[in-house]
Amino acid sequence: MSRRDPPSLLSLAVDSALHNISHFADLSPLPDHVLLDLFLKTLQAGKLNEKILKLFIATDCDEILALIKKLKIRPILTPVLPTRCGFDFG
């Protein structure tokens, strides 16, 4: 008969952070090992979008930046369109 240990408090905290990841404005106060765990779980859950990617990049965590580079994940570059037209249509 196998016995399952209850999840650790850290595991529950990371799962809760993953559930609410879209509401965070800054992840930099988190320790690197927690950031890495949260990043990997974010990828597994399919929750990585432009905003969340920028949050992880802003942490400047070397392990996460290396993983982003290794996986060739890049932010979407939105072209800047001119707001003023130089043509006279009149």
Steps between C-alpha positions, in 0.01 A plus 500: 500500500658829394467813705491843340653784689300820504630778274752736655412857583742615227329280244159636598631858481645446150174340383305794639737746332455313171124520534522878553802573278310744278434726800865552597682823416846397626666165566844629596458458879476121455813287550655359181410137576133597546507709181642209304238260636224751425635558147512127424149447634379801298640338185343163585162661563515690170459834677803679358390806309666832415421668833613203710817456292589864567447441874747213498753689285480799737614280792844477337535144630792344310347149495171625357670722242718205391195275473311762297799523264539121480131454418521789249212685663485860387263784573272593215626812330207719416578728207459868558256635247499865407215690657513779252474472129713737292270481203244764417177333393322828426 
